Amino acid sequence: MKLYEYLKSFDGYKYLDISQKHLMKLFGINEDNKTYKNFAQLKRLLERQIKEIAKKTDLVDIKLIENKSLAKDKIFRIVINPKSKKNVDKLEAKSTLESLIKRF
């Protein structure tokens, strides 16, 4: 539910880049959690959530694109609305995510 609400707030945008750390904060996963500390396991969780969102909500064009990053903190790119002309970068998403997390 949190992921859907977060993605819905970027409804007019084409895609969203979100870091692994911020995604863990959004899901409420502690950084010491050994299960989702690995990038691949967090990716599987995110893929499962995106499939469920696409199946049950109005965000039907949503998909996850693997974004290769050389930085220590991995970046996920989620395509929200491929027909939109607006893009959002990870800095804008980071500030919006922080405000969303504080609200919950």
N, C-alpha and C positions, 0 to 999 in steps of 0.2 A: 504494500500500500504506500509506504514512504517513497519508494522508487517511482511509482506511477505519479504521485503528486508532484514529485520533483521534476520529472520529465514533462509533465503537463504544464508546469510553469514556463517551460521553454518551447511551447507548442508552435510558435511562429518561426522557430529556427530550424535550420537544415540538420545540424548535428551538434553534439555536445562532447567536448573532451573533458574527462574527469579522471583525476589521479586515483591511484590505488588507496592511498591513505584516506582521501575524502570519501571514497566509496565505502570503505570500512566504517567510517564515522556515520555515514548515512544509514547503513544496515545495523548500526549499533554493535559492531564487532570490536572487541578490545584488541589493541595492537599486540598483546601478549598471547592471543589465541593462536594455538599451533595449527589448528585445522585450516583456517583461511589466511594464514600468513603467507602461504605459497601463492604465487600469481596464478598458476593453473587452476587451483582449487577455487579461488575467488572468481576466476573467469567462468568456471562451470556453474557456480551459483548465479552469477549475473546472466548467463545465457538462459538458464532455467527460468529466472524471473522475467526476462524479456519475452520468452515464448508464452508465458502465462499472460503477460500484459497484452501481447498481440492477439491472443485468443479471446480474452474476456473483456477488452476495453475498446475504445475508439481509436487508439493508437495502433493501427494495423500495419503501417509501413515501417515500424520500428525494427531495427536490427543492430547487432553489435559487429563492429569492424575492428579487427586486431590492429592496434597502432603500435608499431615498433618504436621503442624509445631507448636511447642509450643511457638515459639517466637512471639513477638508482630507483626512483619512484616511477613505476610503470603507469602508462596513460591508457585509458579505455576510450574509444570513440564510439558513441552511440548515435546512430542516424535516426532522427526523430521524424522528420518530414522531408523526404528527398526532393520534393517539388518546390520547397521554399528557397528564397534567395538570401535569407539572413543566415549568418554563421555566428557562432559564439566561440570564443577562445577559452582556454583553460583558466586564465586569470579571472575573467568575468564569472565563469562557472564556480570558481573557488570562493569568490566573495558571496555569491548567491547561496552556495551550499552552506557556508558558515552561518548565514542569517537564517536559513531553513533549520539547521540543526539547533540553533539557539531557541527557535520557536517551539520545538518539541521538547 
